[in-house]
Amino acid sequence: MDTSSSDVTLALLEDKKLIELNKEDSENKYTVGDLYLGRVKKVMPGLNAAFVDVGYEKDAFLHYLDLGPQYKSLARFVKGAMGNQHVGPLFQNLSFAKDIDKRGKIADVLSSNQHVLVQIVKEPISTKGPRISCEISLAGRFIILVPFNDKVSISQKITNREERTRLKRLMTSIKPKNFGIIIRTVAENKKVAELDSDLRELISRWTNGFNTLKTSKPPVKILGELNRTSAILRDLLNADFNNIQINNQKLADEVKEYIKSIAPEKENIVHYYSGKEPIFEKFGVDKQIKALFGKFVTMKSRAYLVIEHTEALHVIDVNSGSRTNSKDDQETNALAVNLDAADEIARQLQLRDMGGIIVVDFIDMYKSENRKILHKRLTDAMSKDRAKHKILPPSKFGLIQITRQRVRPEMKITTVEQCPACNGTGEIQASVLIIDDIESNISYFLNEQNEPQLTIHVHPFIEAYITKGFMSIVRKWLLKYKKRIKIKPEPSYHFLESRYFNKQGEEIKI
């Protein structure tokens, strides 16, 4: 975790590979899961929705279908709590109303200036205010508490029939009346004490929110969700986590205390990082961010993706680049590139938190069985994605359409720098990647094109960086590739320019 005065950035690495990046802005007061007491500003019968003032500069949007069947009971609860009518947090002395009509009209239920208890389900995005709902839920580590409900549901990822029966019987016996429970995947094989502790914590939070509600006036936050850092740890922490590094002593202590409360056996994996080198540079995160968040994303196979964003949707184009295998036909090559791209696309969607409609233009394949293989590969690759999503089969044009839940603004990071050769009038790929790009080209020329030796012309600064020291970068390349590699300085080159020449002195290109 990298902390600054304004935000906390959390990078999740798996085998040193960046798979998720989250930024928690300290100024963001409208986080998914927060409960607000709002005031209805305007009812829109044409949209069958209402705009609600929750304190944000843009009114929040509440659709009729997001009121939930038990909205009238919720309204009675809010009115009773604010009017000191002896209504208790566990719905003592509350008379429940009938469910509202699924095909009803918003104007029959809400009116201007009415007070409503709502939950943020989508953070403010672009020019839009928050999206809100009256179907309230509180997330814990093992379960989700759902007020004004009585059902016990279980994650479909828990497939063992005996375990499902055990969990359902257990939670039915200990949950309060008129509270529903959703049992999360991580609850599988957990002991009664752990589940009961999680339930008690959620009921305590609900009670605290009720006490705040009694003395509040809209618009005001009633109950805050955990900060994003804690929420991510709550949702993802498992036996595979073995190291958490934080460069802020106070935050490290807070995270350690939080993990101690939810998973005492994992307390010692939290460490305060005090090194002089920036934490993301130390663990190789900065370089991966620069390589993965740009318009072009290169894969190991030398194929690459082009990612474009519009207001309506995201478009991803798959290109084979220089990846060809003369031994295989076009269809086989296309399938190989597409399968690699499917894995990287699944990673990119989660990494950038891209939501809404995503259209992917894969390389055309003519065999229907290959299109089925590709669809299954992408489905499997996205199975670990926590955001709700749907993947349509490939069309005849090679397009795959994906819808992915969007609840937060997309993670956007600038990956271009001012060009030193033109004093900032143009933009280039991040300079931190230049050595990686050079080595990638060396590998291609020496291994795939079987060049016996290579001469590389670069700017003098780059030449000095590559050749300095006894165990210089160029010496490491010589030992690695077992072929002669010369580095020649060219003062006329711009800072990131590099050209490659074979044994005969002829320039060779990708």
N, C-alpha and C positions, 0 to 999 in steps of 0.2 A: 504494500500500500504506500502510495506517495501522497503526502499531505502538503497543502499550502494554506495560506490565510483564507482562501475563498472556497476551496473544495478538497475532496479526497478522491483520488483515483485508485481503483482496485483492479489489478491485473491478475487473471487466473491462468496459471501455466500448468500444462500437462506434459510431462517429459520435456520440460524447458520450451514447449511450444505454446504460444499465446492462443488461448481459445475463447477468452471472454474479457471485456474491458468495460468497467462501469465507472462513471464519474458522479459523485454526489456533490451537488452545489449547495453550499450553506445558505444561499439566498432563496432556494426553492422551497416554498412553504406549502406546496400542493402536491404531495407525494401520493402515489397509488396506495389506497388503504386508509388514508386519513378520514376521520369523521368530522363533518361540519354541521353546525346549525345554520341553515340558510333561510333567506326570505324570497318568496316567489316574486319576481319582478314583472314577468309578462307571460301570459298563457297564449299559446299559438295553436288554435284549433286546426288550422290547415296542416300543420306539421304533426298534430297530436302530441305536442310536447310543450315544455315550459322552459323559460330561462330563469335561473335562480342566482341570486347574489350570494356568493360565499366569500366575498372580500377581494377576489381577483379583479384585475382591470377589465376583463371580459367576463360577462355573466356565464355561468356554467349551464350546460345543456342537459335537460332531463326529459327523456322520452317516456311516453305512457307505459311501454312494455318494461321499462326499468323501474317502475314503481314497485313491482312485486305483488303477488296475490294478497299479501297480508298488510297492504299499505294502510288501510283504515285502522287496523289495530296499532300500527306504528304511530299514526297520527294521534290516536287516543293516549298512547304511552307518553308522547312528547308533551301533549297538552296537560296531562295529569301531573307529569314531573315538574313542569314549569309553573303549574298552578297550585303546587303543594297539596294535591288531592290524595295524599297517602298512598300513591302508587309506588311500589318498591322496584329495585333494579331487577329482581327476578320475577317481575310482573305480578307482584302481590296486589290484590284489590283491582286488577285490571280485567275488564270484561272484553273478551276478544270479539271482533266483528267478523262478518262473513267476508269471504274472499271477493275481491273486485272482479268484474267481468273482463276476461281476456281481450274482448273486442270492444271495450268501452271507450269513452271519450275523455280526454284530459280535463276538459272544462267541467265535467261532472264530478271531478275529484279534487282538483286544485283551483285556487282563486288567488288573485293578486294580493300581496302582503302576507300570505299565509306562511307560517313557520314550518320548515321541513327539516328532518334529520337525514342527511345524505352522506354517501361515501364516494370518494374519488376513485373512479375506475380507469380514467385516462388522464394523464397530466396535460397541462396546456401545451399544445403543439402548433407551431407557426402562428397564424393569426386567430386561432380558435382558443376558447376558454376550456376549462376542464370538462370532461364528460363525467356525469355523476349517476348514482343509482340509489334507490331506497331499499334495495335488497342487501342488507348489511351482513358482513361476515368478518370475523377476527381470526387471523392466521397465527397458529402456533407452530412448534417444530414438528409435532406428530399429527395434530388434528387441526381442523378449522371449525370454529364455533359459529353457528348460524342462528341468531335470535329469530323469534316468530316462526319457528319451524319445529317439527318433531321427528324428522326422518334421520336415520343413520345411514350414510352412504360410504362406500369404500372405493378407493382408487382401483381402476381396472388393471393397473400394473401388478397388483397383488393377485396372483392367479391360484395359489394354493387354497383349495376349498375349505379345508379344516381351519386354516389360519383366518380366512374371511369370516367363517362362522364364529370363531373365538373372539375376534375383534368386535364384531357386531354385537354379540351377546354382552361382552364386557362394557362397551360404551353405552349400550341401551340401559344397563343396570346402574350406571353412575352419573349419567348426564341429568341436568335439571329439566323439569317439565317445561315445554314450550321452547326448548332450545334444540336445534338440530346439530348434527355432527357430520363432518366429512373427514374420513380417516385417510391420511396421506400415505404415500408409498413407503416413506421411511419409518412408518409405524410397524411394519412387518416384523414379527418376532420380538417386539418390545414388551417389557414386563409391565404388570399392572401399575406398579408404583410410578413408572416414568409417564405413562399415559394419564394417570390421575393427577400427577403434578402439573402436566401441561394443561389439563382441563381447568384446574384450580387457578392457574396463572391467567388464563383467558377470562375466566369469570371475574377475577379480581380487576382486570383491566376494564371489563364492561361496567363493573360497579363504579370504578373511578370516573368513567365517562358519564355515567348517570348522575353522579354527584356534581360534576361540572355543569351538566345540562340544567340542573335545577336553578342555578343562579346566573345563567347566561342570556345574552341578548344577541340576536343575529346581526351581521354575520360573524361567526367565531368558530375556531377549531375546538371540537369537543374532545377528541381522542386522536393522538398522533400514532401513525404506524411507526415501527422501528425505523431508525435511519437506514439508508440503503445498504451500508456496510454490514450492519447487524442482520438485516433481512437476508442478504445474500449468504452470509455465514449460516444463518438459521436454515435456509432452504438447501444449501449445497454441502454443508459439513458432513463428511462421512469418513469411513476408515481409510480412504485413499489420501486424505489430507495429511501431509507430513511436515509442512513448514509454512508458517505465516510470518513474513517480514514486514515491519512497519517502521518508518523513519521518524516517528513522533512518539516520544516517551509517554505522554498523557494518553494518546489514542491506543498505544500498545497495552497500557495498563487497563483501559476500559474494555478493549477486545478480550484481553486475557480473563477479566472478571466475568464478562458475558459468556465466554466459552466454558468457563468453570461452572457456570450455572446451568448450562444446557448439556455439556458433555465433559465432565470433570477429567476423564481419561485423556482428553486432548489439550489440556491446559498448557502443557510444556512445549507445544509446537509453536507458540506465539513468541516471537523474538523482536527486540528493539534493534533496529539497524542504525549504527552510529558511524558508518564508514564515511570517508571524505568524498568518495566517488558517488554521484547521484544514484539513488537506489535503482531506478529503472535502467540506467546505463550499466550498473553492476550486474544485473540479472538478465541483460540482453533484451529488455522490453522495448526500449526506445527504437532500436533498429528494426524490430518486428513491426512496431506501430507505423514507422515510416514506409515499410515495404508493403503493408497490408491495407492501409487506409487510402491509398491513392486511387486514381481513376483506373490505372492498369495494375493488375495483380498477376505476377509471374509464378508459375508452379514449377516444381522440380523437373518435370518432363520438358520444360521450356515452352510449353503451351501457356497461354495467358488469358485472363478475363478482362473485359472492358466493362466497367460499372458506371452507369449513368443514372442520375436522379431527376425526376420531374415532380411537379405538384401532385399529379394523379397517380403515378406508379414509378417503380424502379425497373430498369432494363439492364440485363446482363448478357453480354455477347461472349461466346466461347470461340477462341481462335487457337489453331494448332501451332502457330508460330513456326519455329524451325524444327518442330518435333515430327519427324517422319522416319519410318522404318521401311527401307526398300524391300525387305523380305516379305512384308505384309501388303495386302491389297488395301484399297482406299477405305472400304467398309470396316476392316479390322482396325486400321489406324484411327478412324473416326470414333469407333466404340471405345478404344483405349483412352483417347483424349477426353471424351465425354465422361467416362467413369472417373477419371482424375478430377475433372472439373466439378462433378457432382459432389465429391468430398469437400473440395475447397469452397464451393458455393454454400453448402450447409454451414461450414465454419464462418464464412463471411456474414451470413445473415444473422448468426448469433453474436458475432464479434461486434458488428456495427449496429445491432439491434434494429435491423431494417424491418419495417412493418407495412401493412397495406397490401397492395398488389405488386407482385414481382413477376416479370416475364423474362424467361431465360431462352436465348436463342442458341441451342446446341448445334453442333455440326450435323448436317443432314445424314441420316442413315435410312437405307431403303428396306432393310429386313425388319419385319414387325417384331420378331423375337428379340432383336437387339434393342429396339425401343422399350420393350418390356423389361429387359435387363437393366437399362438405364433408369427407368422409373423406380424399380425396386431398389437400386443402389442409392438413389437420392432419398427415397423414403426411409431406408435404413440409416443413412447418414444424418437425417434430421430427427431421428427417433429420440435423441438425447436432448433436443431443444425443448426448453420448458415453456416457451410461448406456444399458444394454440396455433395450429397451421393446417392447411389442406393443400395437397399436391395433385394436380390433374395429370392424366397420362399425356405423353407427347403427341402433338398434332402431326399431321402429315408434313408440315413445314419444319418440323424439328423444334417447335416451341413447347415449353412447359410453363404452365401458369401456376403460381403459388400465391396463396393468401396467408399472411402471417399476422398474428395479433399485434396491434400497435398500441401500447399503453404509455409509452414515454417518447420524448423526442429522440430521433435517430442520433447515434454517436457520430459526430463529424469532427475530423481532425485534419488540419491543413498539412499536406505532405510535399509542398513545393517550396522552393527557396528563390530569392532573387538571384538572377544569373550574374556572376561576377564578370562575365565577358561582355555584357551589354548594360552594365550599371542599373540593373533592375527593370529594364524594359521588356524582358521576357521571363519565362519560368522554366525550371528544369526539375528533373527528379532529385530528391533529397541527396546531398553529397555524402551523407553517412553510408550510403549503399555502394559507392563507387568501387571499393576494393572487392566487395562481393560480386559485383557485375563483371569486373575484370577476371576474377578467378573462374566465374561461370563460363566466360568466353574461352578462357584457357582450356578448361576441361573439354569444351565442345571441340575446339580445334585439334587438340592433342589426342583425345580419346576417340572421338567420333569421326573426325576427318583424317586422323592418323598422320598429322603433320610431324615430321621428325624433329623440328625445332621451331622456335617462335621468337620474334622480336616485337616488343611492344613499345610504341611511341606514346609518351604521356607528358603532361606539364611537369616542369622541374620540381615543383612542390610534391607532386604525387610520386615522382621518381625517387626523391629523397626519402619519402615516407616508406616506400616499398623496399629500398635497398639498405637503409641504415641498420647498423648493429651487426654483431656476429651471426645471431640467429634471426636474420632479416626475413621479411615476408617472401622475398624472391627465393631465398635459400630453402625455405619450407616448401615452396612450390616445386623446386628442383628435386627435393627428396620425395615429394608426394607423387610427381608425375614421371620421374626418371628420364626426363628429356630436357634439352638445353633451352633456357628461357632468358632472353636479354631484355633489359629495360633501358630505353634510350630517352633522355630528356629533350623536349621540343619547346623552346621558349615561346614560339608563335602559337602554340595550342592554347585554347581556353582551359580553365581550371579542371573541368571534368571530361575533357576530350581524350579519347584513346583510339589508337589505330593499330592493326595487327599485320605483320609481314611474315612470309614464309622464308624458307632457307634460301630461295632464289631472290629474295628482296621484293617479291611481288605482294601487294596489299591483298589481304583476304578479308572477306566480310561474311557476316552472319546471313 
